[in-house]
Amino acid sequence: MRVAVMGAGAVGCYYGGMLARAGHEVTLIGRASHVEAMNTRGLRLQTQAFDQHIAVRASTDVQAIAGCEALLFCVKSSDTESAGTAVRAHLPKGIPVLSLQNGVDNADRLSAVLNQAVIASVVYVGTEMAGAGHVLHHGRGELVLGDGRHTAACAQWLAQAGIPNQISANIRGALWTKFIINGVYNAPSAITQLPYGQMVAVPGMWALMRQAFDECMAVANAAGVELDQPVWPMIEGIAQSMQGQYSSTAQDLQKGKSTEIDHLNGTLVRLGEALGVPTPTHLSLWSLVKGLERTRERASTH
């Protein structure tokens, strides 16, 4: 298959690399530094099982997606509309488009821009860009896919590439499950600048995370979200299964980049206000990360 990846960050490079390693023709759209490295040396995909340089096509020009047979959309939530608009003119009609993004509404927002169906996907993977064209995989890698016209076929070629996945008839609940996990983990990891295993050892951290979780559940219940499984045991398990992982928000702050906090804890705050549910913990976490964003921005200009 000819697969294009819009957004060659850690998530896009991991899944694009896995597909290319399985023999698919993969084109990654990303930043100039990563593109140059991948075109020169290939994409370095470093996991616990292997460390390889994999041949991919890479470009800074979105026109390179022309002719693709599937699109993985992996940009930040704040860039969904702008990147979707850039993609629209070059996207072959009717091909499967998978939104591999944080948040709960990206697939709907992207679908509105593209004027076609988008498969909402929940991503459970620990990755980071360890250098130009170098993705480091810390663990996991499974996807939960929303049911749709192309989903069964996508599930098959993803699985054949070593990407575990399952199809959910309740993708809203699945998206919210990940959304709650992000709401509990991302901001504390960003504020402390600690990986999950060390973060949870900070005095009082589990109590703070439990408060954030309880507020998430109150908002989800008020919004009529039906979750398929208990989420708190999953939160407890992540501290063990992904001990060395920094949240994506922490990684963005480390690199002086804007974060997705407005679409994580910020969304919880806005939904809570609309539904009459107090969210003081999320307000604090959101505000503190926004403050750190400004601190990093000021430091980068001096």
C-alpha positions as CSV (number, residue, x, y, z in Angstrom):
1,M,0.0,0.0,0.0
2,R,1.0,3.6,-0.5
3,V,0.5,5.2,2.9
4,A,1.0,8.9,3.6
5,V,1.6,10.2,7.1
6,M,0.7,13.9,7.8
7,G,2.7,14.9,10.8
8,A,6.1,13.2,11.1
9,G,6.5,13.5,14.8
10,A,7.0,10.6,17.3
11,V,3.6,9.0,16.7
12,G,3.6,9.5,12.9
13,C,7.1,8.2,12.6
14,Y,6.5,5.2,14.7
15,Y,3.5,3.9,12.8
16,G,4.9,5.0,9.5
17,G,8.1,3.2,10.3
18,M,6.3,0.0,11.3
19,L,4.3,0.1,8.0
20,A,7.4,0.8,5.9
21,R,9.3,-2.0,7.7
22,A,6.5,-4.4,6.6
23,G,7.0,-3.4,3.0
24,H,4.5,-0.6,2.5
25,E,5.5,2.5,0.5
26,V,5.4,5.3,3.2
27,T,5.6,9.0,2.7
28,L,6.1,11.1,5.8
29,I,5.2,14.9,5.8
30,G,7.2,16.7,8.5
31,R,9.7,19.3,9.5
32,A,12.8,20.0,7.4
33,S,15.3,18.7,9.9
34,H,13.5,15.3,10.2
35,V,12.8,15.1,6.4
36,E,16.5,15.7,5.5
37,A,17.7,13.1,8.0
38,M,15.2,10.5,6.8
39,N,15.9,11.1,3.1
40,T,19.6,10.8,3.8
41,R,19.8,7.9,6.2
42,G,16.3,6.5,6.4
43,L,14.0,6.6,9.4
44,R,15.8,5.2,12.5
45,L,13.2,3.2,14.4
46,Q,14.6,2.1,17.8
47,T,12.5,-0.3,19.9
48,Q,13.2,-2.8,22.6
49,A,13.1,-5.6,19.9
50,F,15.2,-4.0,17.1
51,D,17.1,-0.8,16.0
52,Q,16.9,-0.3,12.3
53,H,17.2,2.4,9.6
54,I,14.1,2.0,7.4
55,A,13.7,3.4,3.9
56,V,10.9,5.9,3.6
57,R,10.0,8.9,1.5
58,A,9.9,12.2,3.4
59,S,8.9,15.7,2.4
60,T,8.0,19.1,3.8
61,D,5.5,19.6,1.0
62,V,2.0,18.2,1.5
63,Q,1.7,17.7,-2.2
64,A,3.7,14.5,-1.7
65,I,0.6,12.7,-0.4
66,A,-0.9,12.7,-3.9
67,G,-1.5,9.2,-5.0
68,C,-1.6,7.7,-1.5
69,E,-4.1,4.9,-0.8
70,A,-4.4,5.7,2.9
71,L,-3.6,8.7,5.2
72,L,-2.5,8.6,8.8
73,F,-3.2,12.1,10.2
74,C,-0.9,12.7,13.2
75,V,-0.7,16.4,13.7
76,K,-1.3,18.2,17.0
77,S,-4.9,18.9,17.9
78,S,-4.4,22.7,17.5
79,D,-3.3,22.1,13.9
80,T,-6.2,19.9,12.8
81,E,-8.1,22.5,10.7
82,S,-5.0,24.1,9.1
83,A,-3.3,20.8,8.3
84,G,-6.6,19.4,7.1
85,T,-7.1,22.3,4.7
86,A,-3.5,21.8,3.4
87,V,-4.2,18.1,2.8
88,R,-7.6,18.5,1.2
89,A,-6.5,19.6,-2.3
90,H,-4.1,16.7,-2.7
91,L,-6.0,13.9,-1.0
92,P,-7.4,11.2,-3.3
93,K,-11.2,10.9,-2.9
94,G,-12.6,8.1,-0.8
95,I,-9.4,6.7,0.7
96,P,-9.3,5.8,4.4
97,V,-8.2,8.6,6.6
98,L,-7.2,7.7,10.2
99,S,-7.0,10.4,12.9
100,L,-4.2,9.3,15.3
101,Q,-4.4,12.2,17.6
102,N,-5.1,13.1,21.2
103,G,-8.4,14.7,22.3
104,V,-12.0,13.6,21.7
105,D,-13.1,15.6,18.7
106,N,-10.3,15.6,16.1
107,A,-11.9,13.1,13.8
108,D,-15.1,15.1,13.6
109,R,-13.2,18.4,13.1
110,L,-11.1,16.8,10.3
111,S,-14.1,15.2,8.7
112,A,-15.8,18.6,8.4
113,V,-12.7,20.1,6.8
114,L,-12.2,17.2,4.3
115,N,-15.9,16.7,3.7
116,Q,-15.4,12.9,4.0
117,A,-15.5,10.2,6.7
118,V,-12.5,10.0,9.1
119,I,-11.8,7.0,11.2
120,A,-11.3,8.1,14.8
121,S,-8.4,6.2,16.4
122,V,-7.2,5.9,20.0
123,V,-3.4,5.6,20.3
124,Y,-1.6,3.8,23.1
125,V,2.1,4.1,22.4
126,G,5.1,5.5,24.3
127,T,7.4,7.2,21.8
128,E,9.7,10.3,21.5
129,M,11.9,11.8,18.8
130,A,15.4,11.2,20.1
131,G,17.0,13.1,17.2
132,A,16.5,14.1,13.6
133,G,14.8,11.2,11.9
134,H,15.2,9.0,15.0
135,V,12.1,7.7,16.8
136,L,12.6,5.9,20.2
137,H,9.9,3.5,21.2
138,H,9.4,3.0,24.9
139,G,6.5,0.6,24.9
140,R,3.0,-0.5,23.7
141,G,1.7,0.5,20.3
142,E,-1.8,-0.7,20.0
143,L,-4.7,1.2,18.3
144,V,-8.4,1.3,18.9
145,L,-10.3,2.0,15.6
146,G,-13.8,3.4,15.2
147,D,-16.1,1.3,13.1
148,G,-16.6,2.5,9.5
149,R,-16.5,1.5,5.8
150,H,-12.8,1.1,5.6
151,T,-12.0,0.0,9.2
152,A,-11.9,-3.8,8.7
153,A,-9.4,-3.4,5.8
154,C,-7.3,-1.0,7.8
155,A,-7.3,-3.2,10.8
156,Q,-5.9,-6.1,8.6
157,W,-3.0,-4.3,7.1
158,L,-2.1,-2.6,10.4
159,A,-2.0,-6.0,12.1
160,Q,0.1,-7.5,9.3
161,A,2.6,-4.7,10.0
162,G,2.9,-5.7,13.7
163,I,0.5,-3.0,14.9
164,P,-2.0,-4.5,17.3
165,N,-5.5,-3.1,17.0
166,Q,-9.1,-3.6,17.7
167,I,-12.3,-2.2,16.3
168,S,-14.7,-0.5,18.7
169,A,-18.4,0.0,18.3
170,N,-18.2,2.6,21.0
171,I,-15.3,4.8,19.8
172,R,-16.6,7.8,21.8
173,G,-16.1,5.8,25.0
174,A,-12.7,4.6,23.8
175,L,-11.6,8.2,23.0
176,W,-12.8,9.4,26.4
177,T,-10.9,6.6,28.1
178,K,-7.6,7.8,26.6
179,F,-8.7,11.4,27.2
180,I,-9.1,10.7,30.9
181,I,-5.7,9.0,31.0
182,N,-4.1,12.0,29.3
183,G,-6.0,14.4,31.7
184,V,-4.4,12.6,34.6
185,Y,-0.9,12.0,33.4
186,N,0.1,14.7,30.8
187,A,0.1,17.9,32.9
188,P,1.8,16.4,36.0
189,S,4.6,14.9,33.9
190,A,5.0,18.3,32.1
191,I,5.0,20.3,35.3
192,T,7.5,18.0,37.2
193,Q,9.5,17.2,34.0
194,L,9.6,13.6,35.3
195,P,8.8,10.3,33.5
196,Y,5.8,8.4,34.8
197,G,7.6,6.0,37.1
198,Q,9.4,8.8,38.9
199,M,6.5,11.1,38.8
200,V,4.1,8.9,40.8
201,A,6.7,8.5,43.5
202,V,6.4,12.3,44.3
203,P,4.7,12.7,47.7
204,G,1.0,13.4,47.2
205,M,1.0,12.7,43.4
206,W,-1.3,9.8,43.5
207,A,-3.8,11.8,45.5
208,L,-3.6,14.7,43.0
209,M,-4.0,12.2,40.1
210,R,-7.0,10.7,41.8
211,Q,-8.6,14.2,42.2
212,A,-8.0,14.8,38.5
213,F,-9.5,11.4,37.6
214,D,-12.6,12.0,39.8
215,E,-13.3,15.3,38.0
216,C,-12.8,13.6,34.6
217,M,-15.4,11.0,35.5
218,A,-17.9,13.6,36.8
219,V,-17.6,15.5,33.4
220,A,-17.9,12.3,31.4
221,N,-21.0,11.2,33.3
222,A,-22.6,14.6,32.9
223,A,-21.8,14.5,29.1
224,G,-23.5,11.0,28.9
225,V,-20.3,9.2,27.9
226,E,-20.4,5.4,28.2
227,L,-17.0,3.9,29.1
228,D,-16.4,0.3,28.2
229,Q,-14.1,-0.5,31.0
230,P,-12.9,0.8,34.4
231,V,-10.2,3.5,33.7
232,W,-8.5,3.8,37.1
233,P,-6.8,0.4,37.0
234,M,-5.5,1.4,33.5
235,I,-4.0,4.6,35.1
236,E,-2.4,2.6,37.8
237,G,-0.9,0.1,35.3
238,I,0.6,2.8,33.1
239,A,3.0,3.9,35.9
240,Q,4.4,0.3,35.7
241,S,4.2,-0.4,32.0
242,M,5.6,3.0,30.8
243,Q,7.9,4.0,33.7
244,G,10.4,5.8,31.5
245,Q,7.8,7.6,29.4
246,Y,7.5,11.4,29.5
247,S,4.1,12.7,28.5
248,S,3.8,14.4,25.1
249,T,3.1,17.7,26.9
250,A,6.4,17.3,28.9
251,Q,8.3,16.5,25.6
252,D,6.8,19.6,24.0
253,L,7.9,21.8,26.8
254,Q,11.4,20.3,26.8
255,K,11.7,21.3,23.1
256,G,10.2,24.7,23.5
257,K,7.1,23.8,21.4
258,S,3.5,24.7,22.0
259,T,1.6,21.9,23.8
260,E,-1.9,20.3,23.3
261,I,-2.9,21.3,26.9
262,D,-5.9,23.4,25.6
263,H,-7.3,20.2,24.0
264,L,-6.6,18.1,27.2
265,N,-7.1,19.7,30.6
266,G,-8.3,22.9,29.0
267,T,-11.1,20.9,27.3
268,L,-12.1,19.4,30.6
269,V,-12.3,22.8,32.2
270,R,-14.5,24.1,29.3
271,L,-16.8,21.1,29.3
272,G,-17.1,21.3,33.1
273,E,-18.2,24.9,32.9
274,A,-20.7,24.1,30.2
275,L,-22.1,21.2,32.2
276,G,-22.0,22.7,35.6
277,V,-19.3,20.4,36.9
278,P,-16.5,21.9,39.0
279,T,-13.0,21.0,37.8
280,P,-10.6,22.9,40.1
281,T,-7.8,20.4,39.7
282,H,-7.9,20.6,35.9
283,L,-8.1,24.4,36.1
284,S,-4.9,24.4,38.1
285,L,-3.1,21.9,35.9
286,W,-4.1,23.7,32.7
287,S,-3.1,27.1,34.1
288,L,0.3,25.9,35.3
289,V,1.2,24.3,32.0
290,K,0.1,27.5,30.1
291,G,2.4,29.4,32.5
292,L,5.3,27.1,31.7
293,E,4.6,27.6,27.9
294,R,5.0,31.3,28.4
295,T,8.2,30.8,30.4
296,R,9.7,28.7,27.7
297,E,8.6,31.2,25.0
298,R,10.2,34.1,26.9
299,A,13.4,32.1,27.4
300,S,13.6,31.3,23.7
301,T,13.4,35.0,22.7
302,H,16.4,36.0,25.0
